[in-house]
Amino acid sequence: PDSKIAPMSEDQPFGFFPDLAEPFALFEASVLEGASVGLRTCILRPGLVYGRGSGGRQSNRGILGTLEAALAIGESVYFDDGRDGAMSTVHVDDLADLYVHVMDALLSGTLPARSIVNASSGHISHKAKAEGVALACGGLPVVRITPEEVVMWDPYEYWKGTVTNVLDNSKAQKLGWVPVKKSLTDELSTGSYKGVLSISRRTLIVVQLRRAFASMGRDR
């Protein structure tokens, strides 16, 4: 669901792509059911995880994959349906710290089994993320894509790029969690991705050269 009015608490269903919402809910239920056999179960729901030059390459759906995709096409894109979509974010180190707080709270009984805890240290608009990605990639152009264009391309990307999924982290804060790391905006502009992207640029140049030579060979 969209969280346009207020951040979403743990009592609300986790905002997820409609085609995957049911299996995701079943997965959460199966984890929480472990409490019935004496396990101290808990689910953490993180926002977009970033930091340490990482954040997911698979299908370009993590922050690192987004950066590499922008390098590959030479521009940073965002989808604008007029709703000013935004997403929660969390630095990987802050997330690890929250895991420690949750484990301690489960052991002490402060946090009951079957709990769900949101992991969000901030949020960023889809447009601001695209601008940060462009900056991290050395100043790429930022390109706005209309809903009509992206729906024809990939319904998942349209959903991901327009939904607002901002999580309420008050439960985590009550456990003593205090996120201290850079925001995603700061991490993109001054943080850990520069070294990774320099390697990605070199890899991209090699791939492009190979394609060019292969094309030249076919044209002969």
Backbone torsions as a table, in degrees:
resi	resn	phi	psi	omega
1	PRO	NA	153.5	172.9
2	ASP	-75.3	144.8	177.0
3	SER	-114.2	60.6	-175.5
4	LYS	-75.0	-33.9	-173.8
5	ILE	-83.4	-45.6	-178.1
6	ALA	-153.3	155.4	176.7
7	PRO	-55.9	148.4	-176.3
8	MET	-83.7	131.8	175.3
9	SER	-84.4	174.3	179.1
10	GLU	-68.5	-17.4	179.8
11	ASP	-74.5	-16.4	180.0
12	GLN	-91.1	151.3	177.7
13	PRO	-60.8	142.2	179.5
14	PHE	-64.9	129.2	-178.7
15	GLY	-65.0	114.6	-177.8
16	PHE	-144.6	157.4	-179.6
17	PHE	-54.0	129.8	-173.0
18	PRO	-49.4	-42.0	-177.9
19	ASP	-66.1	-20.0	-178.1
20	LEU	-109.4	-1.6	-174.9
21	ALA	-62.5	-44.5	-176.6
22	GLU	-65.7	-50.7	178.6
23	PRO	-62.8	-32.2	178.4
24	PHE	-67.1	-41.4	178.0
25	ALA	-63.3	-39.4	178.1
26	LEU	-65.1	-38.3	177.7
27	PHE	-62.3	-47.7	178.9
28	GLU	-59.5	-43.9	-178.7
29	ALA	-61.3	-39.6	-178.7
30	SER	-67.2	-35.2	176.9
31	VAL	-67.1	-48.5	-177.9
32	LEU	-65.1	-28.4	-178.8
33	GLU	-64.9	-19.0	177.5
34	GLY	-58.0	-22.7	178.2
35	ALA	-62.9	-25.0	-178.3
36	SER	-69.5	-17.1	177.0
37	VAL	-112.1	20.9	172.8
38	GLY	93.9	2.2	177.5
39	LEU	-79.6	145.8	177.4
40	ARG	-91.9	83.8	-172.3
41	THR	-88.2	150.0	177.6
42	CYS	-158.7	147.7	176.1
43	ILE	-117.2	130.8	171.0
44	LEU	-101.5	131.7	178.6
45	ARG	-110.4	95.6	-178.0
46	PRO	-84.0	153.2	167.7
47	GLY	-77.1	-158.2	177.6
48	LEU	-66.1	118.8	-176.4
49	VAL	-87.8	134.9	-178.2
50	TYR	-144.8	173.6	174.8
51	GLY	109.5	159.6	-179.3
52	ARG	58.7	28.3	177.9
53	GLY	66.7	21.4	-176.6
54	SER	-127.8	-168.6	177.2
55	GLY	130.7	24.0	170.0
56	GLY	94.6	122.3	175.8
57	ARG	-105.4	-25.4	-168.7
58	GLN	-56.7	123.6	177.4
59	SER	56.4	21.7	179.6
60	ASN	62.1	24.1	-172.8
61	ARG	-95.8	-11.7	173.4
62	GLY	-95.4	176.2	-176.0
63	ILE	-66.5	-38.4	179.2
64	LEU	-66.8	-41.2	176.2
65	GLY	-62.2	-37.1	177.7
66	THR	-63.9	-42.2	178.4
67	LEU	-63.2	-45.2	-177.9
68	GLU	-68.6	-35.4	177.2
69	ALA	-65.6	-39.7	178.5
70	ALA	-63.3	-41.4	176.6
71	LEU	-61.4	-39.9	-175.5
72	ALA	-66.1	-37.0	-176.7
73	ILE	-99.7	-8.1	175.8
74	GLY	79.7	18.6	177.3
75	GLU	-160.8	157.6	177.9
76	SER	-110.3	120.9	-172.8
77	VAL	-108.5	152.6	169.5
78	TYR	-142.7	157.8	-176.0
79	PHE	-106.5	127.4	-174.2
80	ASP	-119.6	108.0	175.5
81	ASP	-107.9	14.2	177.0
82	GLY	85.1	5.1	-176.0
83	ARG	-105.2	0.9	178.1
84	ASP	54.7	55.1	-178.5
85	GLY	-63.6	151.8	-179.5
86	ALA	-149.0	162.8	-179.7
87	MET	-138.7	151.4	173.8
88	SER	-73.4	153.0	179.2
89	THR	-135.8	158.8	175.0
90	VAL	-156.1	132.1	176.8
91	HIS	-70.5	142.2	-175.6
92	VAL	-60.4	-33.8	178.4
93	ASP	-70.5	-39.6	175.7
94	ASP	-64.7	-37.3	178.0
95	LEU	-63.8	-42.5	178.0
96	ALA	-61.5	-39.5	178.5
97	ASP	-64.2	-37.7	178.0
98	LEU	-65.7	-38.0	176.3
99	TYR	-55.9	-42.2	179.5
100	VAL	-63.6	-45.7	178.9
101	HIS	-60.9	-41.7	-179.4
102	VAL	-65.9	-44.6	179.5
103	MET	-61.5	-44.3	177.9
104	ASP	-60.9	-42.1	-177.9
105	ALA	-68.7	-36.1	176.2
106	LEU	-65.4	-42.1	-179.2
107	LEU	-66.4	-37.4	-178.4
108	SER	-81.7	-16.0	-176.9
109	GLY	89.6	-2.3	177.1
110	THR	-61.1	-36.3	177.1
111	LEU	-110.8	117.3	-177.5
112	PRO	-71.4	155.2	173.2
113	ALA	-60.0	159.3	-175.9
114	ARG	71.3	17.7	-179.1
115	SER	-82.1	156.0	171.0
116	ILE	-124.1	134.0	-177.0
117	VAL	-130.3	124.3	175.1
118	ASN	-74.4	141.0	177.9
119	ALA	-119.6	95.6	-177.8
120	SER	-143.2	125.1	178.2
121	SER	-107.3	-1.5	178.9
122	GLY	175.6	-174.3	174.3
123	HIS	-148.8	161.4	-176.0
124	ILE	-144.8	142.7	177.1
125	SER	-75.0	157.2	179.0
126	HIS	-62.3	-36.3	179.1
127	LYS	-66.9	-45.2	-179.4
128	ALA	-64.6	-34.9	176.5
129	LYS	-64.1	-43.9	178.5
130	ALA	-61.1	-39.0	179.0
131	GLU	-67.0	-39.1	177.6
132	GLY	-66.4	-40.2	177.4
133	VAL	-62.4	-43.8	179.1
134	ALA	-59.9	-42.7	179.8
135	LEU	-65.3	-44.5	-179.1
136	ALA	-63.7	-28.3	-179.8
137	CYS	-88.2	11.0	174.7
138	GLY	96.0	16.7	176.9
139	GLY	96.3	40.2	176.5
140	LEU	-68.2	155.8	173.1
141	PRO	-68.2	146.7	176.4
142	VAL	-100.2	126.9	-173.5
143	VAL	-119.7	126.4	176.0
144	ARG	-87.1	130.6	178.1
145	ILE	-114.9	135.8	-177.6
146	THR	-79.6	158.0	177.2
147	PRO	-56.0	-38.3	-178.3
148	GLU	-61.6	-37.9	-179.4
149	GLU	-70.3	-44.3	-173.3
150	VAL	-76.8	-31.9	178.2
151	VAL	-61.4	-37.8	177.8
152	MET	-68.2	-26.7	-176.2
153	TRP	-82.9	-57.0	-173.5
154	ASP	-162.8	109.5	-179.3
155	PRO	-58.2	-35.4	178.8
156	TYR	-63.2	-45.7	-179.4
157	GLU	-62.5	-37.0	177.2
158	TYR	-62.7	-47.2	179.7
159	TRP	-61.2	-49.2	-176.7
160	LYS	-63.2	-36.1	-174.3
161	GLY	-86.7	-1.2	-179.7
162	THR	-126.3	-20.8	-176.5
163	VAL	-67.9	149.2	168.7
164	THR	-104.9	119.1	-178.3
165	ASN	-132.2	80.1	-179.3
166	VAL	-104.7	125.5	-172.3
167	LEU	-100.9	138.6	174.9
168	ASP	-79.0	122.1	-176.8
169	ASN	-105.4	19.3	-175.1
170	SER	-63.5	-33.6	179.1
171	LYS	-64.7	-42.5	178.3
172	ALA	-62.8	-40.6	-180.0
173	GLN	-65.1	-33.7	178.3
174	LYS	-66.8	-20.9	176.0
175	LEU	-83.0	-0.5	-179.6
176	GLY	96.4	7.6	-178.7
177	TRP	-75.0	126.8	177.5
178	VAL	-130.1	98.2	178.8
179	PRO	-66.1	136.5	-173.7
180	VAL	-126.8	-6.9	-173.9
181	LYS	-79.7	168.9	179.9
182	LYS	-59.6	149.7	172.1
183	SER	-67.5	165.4	177.7
184	LEU	-60.7	-39.8	178.6
185	THR	-58.4	-46.8	-179.8
186	ASP	-69.4	-37.0	-179.6
187	GLU	-64.3	-38.0	179.2
188	LEU	-69.8	-35.3	-175.2
189	SER	-86.3	-31.8	-174.0
190	THR	-135.2	5.9	-167.7
191	GLY	-101.9	-136.1	-161.7
192	SER	-89.5	-0.8	-172.9
193	TYR	-90.6	-10.8	-174.6
194	LYS	-63.7	-45.6	179.4
195	GLY	-64.1	-40.5	179.7
196	VAL	-64.5	-41.9	-177.1
197	LEU	-71.1	-28.9	176.5
198	SER	-65.1	-37.3	175.5
199	ILE	-67.7	-41.7	-179.9
200	SER	-63.2	-38.5	179.0
201	ARG	-62.8	-43.8	179.5
202	ARG	-63.3	-41.9	177.9
203	THR	-61.4	-42.8	-179.9
204	LEU	-62.7	-41.4	179.1
205	ILE	-62.2	-42.2	178.8
206	VAL	-61.7	-45.2	179.7
207	VAL	-61.2	-44.5	-179.3
208	GLN	-64.2	-39.3	178.0
209	LEU	-64.8	-41.8	178.8
210	ARG	-62.1	-41.9	179.1
211	ARG	-64.3	-40.7	-179.6
212	ALA	-63.9	-44.5	179.3
213	PHE	-65.2	-38.8	178.6
214	ALA	-64.0	-39.4	178.5
215	SER	-66.1	-39.7	177.6
216	MET	-62.6	-38.3	179.4
217	GLY	-66.5	-36.6	179.9
218	ARG	-71.7	-29.5	-177.0
219	ASP	-78.1	-14.2	-177.8
220	ARG	-77.0	NA	NA
